[in-house]
Amino acid sequence: MSDHPQDGVPPVDPDATKAHPETHHAARTIGPYRLLQLVGEGGMGEVWLAEQTHPVRRQLALKVIKAGMDTAQVVTRFEAERQALALMDHPAIATVYDGGSTPEGRPYFAMEYVKGEPITAYCDRQRLTTQARLELFMQVCEGVQHAHQKGIIHRDLKPSNVLVAIQDDHPVPKIIDFGVAKATAQHLTERTLYTELGVMIGTPEYMSPEQAEMGGLDIDTRTDIYALGVILYELLTGALPFDRKELRQAGFAEIQRTIREKEPPRPSTRITQLGPASTEAAANRHTEPRRLASELRGDLDWVTMKALEKDRTRRYQTANALAADVRHHLSNEPVSASSPSTLYRARKFMRRHRVGVAATAAVGLLLAAFGVTMAVQAQRIARERDRANREAETAKQVSSFLVGLFEVSKPSGAAANSITAREILDTGAAKIQGELQAQPATRAALLATMGTVYQTVGLYAKAQSLDEEALTLRREVFGPRSAEVASSLIALAWVLEDRAQYPEAERMARDALALRRSLFGGEHVDVAESLHRLGWVLTDKAEYAEAEAMHRESIRLRRKLLGDADWRVAASLNGLAAVLLAKGNCGEAERAFREAYGIGRRTLGTRHPYTLAYAENLATALRAQGNSVEAEAIYRESLDQGLQSFGSDHPEVATTLNNLGAVLHLQRKYREAEASYREALAIRRKTLGDDSPEVGMALGDLGLAVDAQHRYAEAEGLYRQALRIDRRALGSDYPRVAETLTSLSGTLRHLGRLGEAEAAAREALNINRRKLGFDHHGTKEAEGALGAALSAEKRWAEAEPLLLSYHAALESRREIEGSKDEAARQLVELYATSGRPDKAAEWRAKLPKPATPAPVK
């Protein structure tokens, strides 16, 4: 819009940023920002492309009040915009980073630089279909809803303030320019922000009747609903409800009258009025004019016209309600905007249930001789709908029954993967897949339930198949941006993680988190669940810093929303503790595991699988700190419970057996450890397949037990099998690869292949330093392996600092694996063979004295 008012029009407050020709000015800085280029200019402010170099390097947009415009009123409004943006955190709203004042005292704020174009221009340039435009529009509605929940009205929504940027190859709308925003529920600044009588705030083409009135009527969130309606109208038709040129040429009073009183044509009618321009509009939507008008007629006419109601009490009351009707249209469900007749509802029902209705139509033909009318048919459809609702409720009860029947989390339940239970599960899954075709929502819910049951009993491939089918159905029934779809994404992330398909699991978990944040905002229990799930996937991928952040945020949200004693808080604490343990923070991990275990005992009972899992994880933290006796007792109790609850061929039982093997190994009970490891390996191969990373872990652990019994050739074979699996499944830079390489180095050294031993240890050390840091216990163990290999090669100068570092770590930290005495003996040998007898004697004195044999009686 023009910066200069039309004749007879009071000055419009033009805070909306407009594109500015590229201009080059002498480089200057404001605060920590270097101005690069003036990219936009409005009535009161300038927008600059700026660069920040500290503490992060990035480009951003810097908005600053123009020189000469810093009146008290403008400064107040500018501060309002800054505060409004600072309140909000949503993917569809440009993020504000910082604010301050220039040396001349002109306020500014720094915000996300959106490299995008107006939503209408983007849609036309990409020639998006009506459906694609509606899906983008729903995201805009979600952003507006978030602003309204924060108590902020935009008051100048229009395409130039809704930019579309490309992120990860997907279009993402970003709402900018809250320059005329109004707080509805809080004071944005210490000063009072007034809308003065006689000054038009906003842009006339997108202005609600109550804005145009400029009277005593308070402006509320429904003024933004009207503007969204205008944007929707333009997205659908390529034209505005009122011709821009005619509106701008009218006098001020006529502009007000038009906006307040004149009814715009329906979108489908507008297409027929465009004349030759309708061809271009239709082409931009991949169709032709007549088909476009037909596409808009009905639902989209009703939805758009309800958003454009003059009487705001008849308008959509929230942006979510508007988005919901758009979603209903896309899902062939009735929209609330219409005053639907029985015929309309029947038509919608038939579109959703084509197969079932085809059968009904055949019956209807047979009954035609009895004079069945459309009204009777509609009543039948209504009765069928009611029956479907009842069946959905029944299905919900069946879901609860299935979970109760097959939930092996109940210790009293029989092993759910016994032959009888498997037969029942498979029959139930087949029945769901073969029936309920006319009730996709119910069918999806039951598929998701069965997926959970299969996952619980360790049948991960079947669980994944059912979860994928449920996700497809939910996308069709509820739309791609629904809470139901988010739940299916989380379920899939979980089962993919169990199958060690970590990249795909991460993608699902991130998609679910983003979707739930867009649906619910940041403070919601479902968002906390998504953070928790993503945290576990990242832990499995050894991305510990981000994993820890996810779990800590999940704990914060769950404590805030559910209280400190909820079992879900325990789950998040357990996830955090796992990250801390992997990072080597064993003491902090133990405290978090103990807190999780305490909450689990109080809320779930001592025999619940979650409580037992927390106990087992606590045992692992104790084992890492050398407390093998208490750890073994916990593992054995957990194994007994697991065998009762899961049966003998469950992946969870394999995990317990592996943990038990580790604690037996720590106690030097190598044969018992080997037996436990072999049993775990057999279960994992049977249930997860030969190429699973869990199989790789079991092979590596079995190698340790065999190695400790001096069967070095056999140990080498086991290590190399583990490396082959882990490198293929997890990547060559994964910490467990380094762990196996460290063990392999010692074996190769005992076999006399010193060059290979050195190479394996160096690779392990490099991986751990990159992924875990220089002070991690895995890094120290790799230093010890490399030092031993170099010492055996008589490269004493290189070996000495590595062995000294390793010995010091063994002395001060219990989680370091290895023998302090063995490390001291290696140093004695190094100093003795390198010609330093004094140092050799010093280290020999640190070795334990051999026991004096008892006298012979």
N, C-alpha and C positions, 0 to 999 in steps of 0.2 A: 504494500500500500504506500501511497505517497506520503512524504513528510509534510506536505503543505495541504491544509484543509481545502475542500471544495467550497465554492461560493455558498454561503449560507449555512455551512456546517461548522459548529464549534470545534475547537482543536481536539482531534483524537489523540489520546495518550499513546504514542507509538513506541512502546517499549519492545515490541517484537523485533528480533534481530533480522536484518535483511542482508542479502549477499552484497559484498562490496568489491568493486574491481580491484585487481591486484595492484597494490601500491607499495612502493619501497621507501621506507623512512630510515633515517639514521638509527642504528641499533641502540636501544636503550633498555634499561632494566627497571623493574618494579619489584621490590622485595627480592626474593630468590629467583625471579623469573626474567628471562631475556625475551623481549618482544621481537618477533620475527616478521609479522605481516598483519596488516589490518584486514580482517576477513568479513566483518559485518558492522553495521551501524544502525542504530535506532534513534528514537526521538531524544532519549536521555543518555544512552550509553554507547560505547564502542566495544567491539569484540576483537581481540587480537589473538592470533596464533602465537603461542609463547613456548619457550623451552625451559624446563626445570632440570637442573643437573644434580641437585642434592636434596634429600638423601637418596632419591631415585632419579634416574634419567628418563624423561618422558616429555612428549609434547602435549600441551593442553590449551584450553581456551581461557583467556583472561578478559573478564568483563569489567570495565571501569567507567565511571561517570564522566561525561564530557566536561571539558573546561567550560565554565560559565553556567552549567546546568545544576551545580551542586547547591540548589536551594534546600531549605529545610524539608519541604514536602518531597522533593525528588530523592534526597538522601534517605528519608524515611522509607520510601517505596523501594529504593535500591537495597536497603538493609533488609526489608521484608523479603525480597527475592532471595537474598543470600541465606536468610534463616529458613525460608521455606524449603530450599534445596537441601540444606544441611539436615533437615528432619527426615528426609526420604532416602530409602535404600531399596531400589527396585531395578531390575534389568531394563525396564522400558523407560526409565527416567535418567537423564544425564546426571552423573555423579558430581557433587561439589567436593573439592579437596581442601580449600583454604580460603581465607579472606583477610583483608587488611586495608590500609590506606596508603596512597602514594605520598611522596614527600610533600606534595602540595595540599595534602589532606583530602584528596578525592577517593572515596571508597572504591574497592575493587574486590572481586573474588575470582578464584581459579577453579575451573570445572573441567570435566571430561570434554575433550575435543572430539566431536562427532563428525567423522568423515562420511557424510551421507547426503541424501537429497530428499526433498519433500516427498511424503508418502504417495501423493497422487502422481508426481513426476516419475518416481521409481516404478510404480505399478504400470504406468503407460509405457515407459521405456522397455520394461521387461515383458510387456504384453501379457500381464498376469490374468488368469481366468477370474471369474467372479468368486469362485470358491477360494482361490489363493488370496485374493484381496480380503475376503471376510476373515480368513485365518490371521492375516496380519492385523486387521482391525480389532480382533478380539484381544490381541496382545496390548494394543493401545488402551483398550478399555480396562485391562488389568492394571496398567500403570496409573491410569486416572483414578481407579478405585483405591489403589495404594495411597495416592496423594490425599484423597478424601478421607481415608481412615486416619491419616496424620493431621486432619483438620485443615487442609489446604485446598482452595479452589484456584484453578488456573486462570479462568476468566478471559483467556485469549487463545483458546485451542483452535488451530487451523493447520492446514498441511505444511506450511513453512515452519511451524513449530513442532511438527512431528516428522523427524528425519529418519530415513531408513539406512542403516549401516550394515555392512556384511561382516559377520563374525563367524569363524569356523565354517565358512561357505554357506551360511544361512542368513537370510535377511532378518534384522532385528530392529524394530522401531524404537526410537529414542525421543522422548518428549523433552523439549528444551523451553527456555524463555518463560520462567515464572515471574516475569517482570511486573505483571499486574495481578499477581496472586493475592488472595485475601485469606487471612486466617479465620477459620470458623469456630475453633474451639480453644484458642490460646492467643496470647499477645506475642507477636513475633519480635517486636522491639520494645524498648522502654517508652518510646513515643507512641502516640495514637495515630493509626492509619485511617484516614477518612477517604470515602468516595464522595467527591464534592458534587453538589447539584449543578447541572449545566455543563459538566465535562463528561464526554462519552468515553468510557473505559472499554477498550477492546477493538475489534475489527467488525465493521457493520455487517459484512456478508455472513459472518459466523456468530453474530450477537443474538442472545436470547431476548425475547420480548421484555422480560423484566429488566435486563440491562439497558435496552433502548428506552425504557420508560423513564429512567433516571429520577424516580420519585422516591417516596419513602419506603418502598418495598425492599426488604432486605434480600441481598443476593445470597443464595445458598448453592449447594453442590449441583442442583438440578440445572443450573445455568450451563455447566460443563456438559451435561447430558445433551442439551440442545445443540451445542457446538459439535459434539460427537455425531449427532444426527446429520448435521450439515456435511461433515467430513464423509460419513457413510454415503450420503446422497451423491457426493461428488465422485467417490470411489466407484459407485455403481453405474453412474450415468455419464461421467465426464463433464457434467455441468453443475451449476449451483442452483439451489431452489429459486433464487431470484437473480435475474440477469445482472451481472456486476456493473456493466456500463449504465444501464437504466437506473440502478440503485444509486450509483455515485453521482449521476447527473441530477437527481432529485434534490429538492431542498431538505433541510434538516427535519422539518416537521413531517415531510412525506416519507423520509427514511424511517422515522419512528412509526408512522402509521402502517407502512408496509410490513415491517417486522412484527408489529403488535397484532395486526388485524388480517392481513392478506394471507390466504391459504395457498401454499405452493402446490403445483401439480404433483401427483404421485410419480415416483421414479419411472415406472413403466410408461406413463403418459408423457413424461418429459422426453423420453427417447423418441417417441413419435413426433414431438414438436421440434426436434433439432434439425429436421430437414437433412441436407447433405452432410451436416456434421455428424449425424447419427452413424453414418458408414464408418467414419474414423473412430468414433467411440466404440462401436462394436468390434472393429478390427483390433483395437487395443485390448480387447477382452477375448480374442480368439473366437469370435462368432460373427453373426450378421445381425442387422438391426431388428428384424422381426423376431428372431430367436432370442435376442437379448431382452426385448420388451416382454416376451413370454416368460423368460426366466425370472424377471423382476416382479411380474404380476403375482399377487397373492402375498405370501409370507414377507418378502423383502419390501414390498409396498407398505404392508401393515407395520413392520418393525421400524422402518425409517420414519413413517408419518407419526408413529407414537413417540419417537424420540423428538420430533419437531412440534409436538403439541404446544399451542399457545398457552394453555392453562397448565402450569407446571405440576399441578396435582394429578393430571392425567398422563403426564410424561412418565418414562421409566424413573423410578425413585433412586436407583443406583446404577453405576456403570456395570457392575456385575450382572444386574438384571438384564441390561441391554445385551451384554455378551452372551448370557445364557440363552436368550431368544435366538441370537445368531447361531449358536451352537445347536439349538433345537432344530432350526431350519436345515442345517447341514446334515443332521442325523435323521431327517424325515420324521420329526416329532412335532406335535402341535406347538405353536408359539402363543405366548400370552397376549401378544399385541392385537390379535384378531378378536372379533366377537364370534367365535366359530360356531357354525351350524353343525348339526349332526352329520350332514353330508361331508363337511370339511374334515371332521374328525375321522369319519369312516375312510376318506381318501388317504389321510395320513397313515392310518392303521394298515391299509392295504399296501402302501408303498413299503412299509417296514416288514411286512409279513407276506411277501408275494407268493411263496409256495403254499403256505397255509390258506391264504385267501383264494388261491386258484382252486383248491379242493372245496372250499366253502362255496365258491361260485358255481361249481358243478352241482353241489347239493341244491343251491338256489334255483338252478335251471329245472331240476326235478320237481321243486316245490312251486314253480311258476304257475302251474295250473290251479293252485289254491289261492292265487291272487296275492302273493307276497309283495308288499309294497316296500319302497326304500326306507320308510320309517321303521317298518318291522325289521328290515335288514340292519338298520342302524342300531336298533335295540339289541339285536343278536350280537352285533360287534361290541356293544357296550357290555353285555353280559360276558362275552369272551374276554374282554379286557379285565373285567372284575375277577374272572376266574384265573386269568394270568397273574394278577396281583396276588391272589390267594396262593397260587402255585409257587410264586416267588417266595412268599413267606414260608411255605412248606419246605422249599428248597433250602432256605436259610436254616430251618430246623434240621433238615437232613445233613447240612454241612456241619452243624454243631455235633450231631450224632456221630458222623464219620470221624471227626476230630477226637471226640471222646472215646470212640471204639479203637481207633488205631494210633492214638497219641501215645507213643511209647515213652513219653516223658513221665507217665504214671508208673511208678515202680511195680505196681501189682499187675500190670499188663503183661501178657505173654509176649515172647519175642515176636515182633511184628513182621519179621521176614521169614517166618516159618512157612512151610508149604501151604498150609490152610490160609494163613493171613495173606500170602502173596496171591493166591487164587481169588480171594475175596476182593483184594485191591484191584487186581486186573479186571475182574468182572465189573466192579463199580466204575472204573475208568472207561471201559468199553461202553457201558450203558449210558454214561453221560455223553460220550462222543456220538453215540448213535441216536440218542433221543434229545428232547428239548430243543429241536431245531428252530421252533417258532418262538423260543424264549431265550434269545442270545445273552441277555444280561444275567439271567439265572444260570445258564449253562457256563458262562465265563466264571461266575463265582464258584461253582462246583468244581470246575477244572482247576482253578487256583487252589481250592481246598485240597483236592487230591494231589496236586503238585507238592503242597506242603507235607502231606502225609508220606508220599514217596521219598521226599527229601529226608524226613525224620528217620525213616528206616534205612537210609543209606543208598537208595536206588536213584542215584543222581541223574542218570541219563533219561530215565522215564520222567522224573520230576521236571527236567528242563523241557522236554517235549510238551508236557501239559501246560507249563507256565508260558511257553511261547504261544500255544494255541489260545490261552486265556488272554494274553496281551493283544493278539490280533483281533479277537472278538471285541475286547473292550475299546480298542481304537475305532472299530466300526460303530459300536453302539453309543459310546459316550464322547467320541471325538478324541483327537490326539493330545489335547491339553486338558485332561481331566484327572481327578484324584484317583479314579479307578486305574487308569493307565499308569500313574506313578506307583501305585501299590504293586502292579505286575512287574514294573521295571525293577523294583526293590527285590521282589521274589526271584527274578531272573539273575540279578547281580549276586544274590546269595548262593544260588545253586551253581552258577558259573564259578564262583570263588571256591566252592567245595570241590569242583572238578578241576581246580587250578588253572582255569582259563582266565588269567588275571586281566589282560588288556580289555577283553570284552566285558568282564565284570565291572571294571572301572568305568567304561563308557556307559553302561546301564546305570550304575550308581550315580554318576555325575548328571546324567539326563534326569533321573528321578529327583535329585536335589534341586536342580535348576527349575524343574516343573513345579515342585512343591513350594519353592520360594516364590515363584510367580503367582501361584494360586493362593497361598496362605500368608505371604510375608515372611519375615525372618523369625518370628517368635511363635513357633507352633510345634506340637509334639511330633507331627509327621516329618517336619524339617529336621528335628533332633534325631529321629530314626535314620533318615537318609545320611546325615553326618556320621552317625555311628557305623553304618554299613560301608560307606566310602572309606572311613578310617581303617576298617579291617582289611579292605582290598589293598589299600596303600601300604599297610603293614606287611601284607604278604609279598608286595612288590619291593619291600625294603626301602620305601620312600618315607623314612621315619619322621622327618621334620613336619611334612604336611599331614601325615597320619596323626601325629600327636596333636596338632592344632585342631583337626577334625574332632578327635575324641574329647578334647578339653571343651570345645564349644558345645558338643553334645551333652556333656556333663552339666555345663552351666545352664543350658536350656531345660534339661530334664529336672534339675534341682528347682529351678524357678517355677516351672509349670506343674510339676508333679509332687514336689516335696522331696526331702532327703531320704525318705524311707521306701520309695517306690522301687520295685524290682528292676525297672528299666534304668534307673540310676546305677544299680549294681552292674548291669550289662555294660554301660558306658565306662564305668570304672575298670571293669575287666579288660575292655579294649585298650584303655590308656595304659594299664599295667603291662599288657603284652608289648606295647611299643617301648615302654621304659626298660623292660627286661631285654628286648632285642638291642637296645642302645647301650646296655651294660649298666644301667642305673638300678641295680638289684635291690638296694635298700628301699628306694622310693617305690619300686614295683611291688615289693612285698607288702608295703603299707596299703597300697591301692587294692591289691588282691585280698588282703585281710578285710578291708572295709566292704568290698564286694561280697565276700563270703559271709560276713556278718549280716548284711542286708538280705542276702539270699536265704539264710537260715530263718530269719524273722518273718519274711514275706512269703517264701515258697516252701519252706520246710527243709529239713536236713537231708531228705532222700530225693529231692527233686534233681533232675539231671543238670540244670543250670547251677544249682548249689554245689553239686558234686564236681562240675567242671571248674567252678571257682576254687574249690578246695584243691583240685589237681593242679591248677595253675599256681596256686600258692606253694604247693609242694615243689614245683619246678623252680620257683624263686628261692626256696630254701635250699634245694639241691645246688643251685648256682653259687650259693654262699657256703657250701660245704656241709650243710645239715642233712646228711643222707639218711639218718635213722628215721627222723620224723617224716621225711619225704617218702621213704619206702612204705611206711605204714599207710599214708594217705593214698598212694598209688594202688596198694593192694586192696584197700577198701573200695576205691573207685572201680577197680577191675571187677570185683565181685558184683557191685551194683550194675555195672555195664553189661555183664553177662546175663544178669536177670532181666534187665530192661530191654536190651537190644538184641541179644543172641550172640552167638560166637563169631559171626561173619560180618560184623558191622565196622565201618571205618572208625567210629569212636572207640571201639574196643581196641583196634589196632593202635590208635594214638596212645591209649593207656599202656598197652604192652610195650610200646617204644619207650615211653617215659620210664616205665619200670626197668627196662633194660639199661637205660642210662644211669639210673641210681645204683643198680647192681654193678655196673662197670666202675662207677666211682668207688665202690667198696672192694674193687679188685675181684669180684666174683664173676670172672670172665666167662666161664662156661654157662652159668645161669643167664648172664646178660645175652650171650649168643643165642640161647634157646628162645628167650623173650623176643629178641630182634627178628629171629627167623619166623616166629609165629605172626608177628606184626607184618612182616614182608609178605607172607602168604595171603593174609587177609586183604592187604592193599592191592596186590596183583589181581586177586579174584574180583574185588568190588570196583576198583578204579582203573584197571588196565595196566599193562606193562610200562606205558610211557608217562604215567602220572608223576609229577614232582614228589608226591607222597611216597611213591615207590623209590624214587631217587634218594629221598631222605633215609628210608629204611635200609637201602643198600649201603649208604655211607656209614650209618651207625653200626650195621653188621660188620663192615670192614674194620671198624675200631676194635670190636671184640675179638675178631680173628687175628688182627695185628698184634693185640696184647698177648696173644698166645703164641707169637713168633711164627705164625703161618703167613709169611710175608708175600709170597707169590699169590696165594689165594686172596689176601687182603688187597693187593694191587688190582686184581681183576674186579673185585667188588667196587673199589674206588672209581675205576675207569668206567664201569657201567653207570654209576651214579653221576659222574661228570657228563657222560653222553646225554643222559636224560635231562639233567638240570640245565645244561647249556642250550639244549633245543627248546625246552619249555620255559625257562626263566631268563635266558640270556647269559652271555659270558661275563657280565659285570655284576652278577648277583652274589651277595655275601656268602650264601651257602656253597656256591662254587669255590669261593676262596677257602672256606672251611675244609672242604674235601681235598683241595689242593695242598693245604697245610698238612693234613694227615698223610696224603700220598707222598709228600716230600720225605717224611720220616721213614716210610716204608722203603722208598727207593734208596735212601741212605743206607739202611740196613742191608739192602741187596747189593750194595757197592756201586750203584749207578749214580755217582755223585753229581755229574753234570745235569742229569735229569732232575735230581733232587733239588739242586739250586734253582733251576728254571721254574719248577712247580712252586717253590717257596716265594720266589720273586713275584710271580704272577699273583699269588695269593696276597702278598703284602701290598702290591699296587692296587688291587681291587679294594681291599679293606681301607687303605688310606683314603681312596677317593670316596667310597660309599659310607664309611663308618667313622672316619677321622683317625688321628694319630694315637689317641689314647684309648681306643676301644679294645676290649679284651681280645677280640679276634685279631686285631692288628698286632698286639703284643705276642700272641701265639705264633703268628706268621713270622715275626722278628726272630723268635726262638728257633723256628724251623730253618730259616735262612742262615742264622748264626751257626747252627749245628752243621749245616751242609758246607758252609765256607770253612769252618774249623777242620772238618774232615778233609777238605781240599788243601789244608795247610795255608789258607789265606787268613792268617791270624789277625792282621790289622783290621780287616773288614769285619771279621767275625766278632771281635772283642766287644765293641759298643752294642751290638745286637744282643749278644748273650747277657751282658750286664743289664740292659734294659729289661730283658725278659725275666731275669732272676729278681730284679727289684719289683716287678709287677707281681710275680708269684709270692713274694714276701708280704706285699701290702694289700693284695686283693684276692679274695676267695674265688671270685668267678673265673679267674684265669685257669685254664686247664693245663695240666702238666705237673711234673714233680720238681719241687724246689731243690731237693737233694740231687736229682739227675742233672739239673741245670748247673749246680755248683760243681759236680764232677766233670762236666764238660769244660768249665772254666779252669779247673785244676789241670785237666789234660792239655788245654790250650796253652796255659802258662808254662807247664813242664816241658812240652815239646817245642815251644818257641824260645826256650832258653831263659826263662824268668823264674828261677826256683823260689825266690822269696815270695812272689805273688802266688805261686802254686802252693807253698806252705800256708800262706794266709788263708786261701780258700779251702785247703784241706782241713784246716782247723775248724771250719764252719760245718763240716760234715759230721753226722752223728757217729759216736764211737760204736764200734761193733760190740755186740753183746758178749759178755764173758761166759764161756761155757760152764755149766754146772759141774762140780767135781764128781768123778765116778766113784760110786759107792761099792 
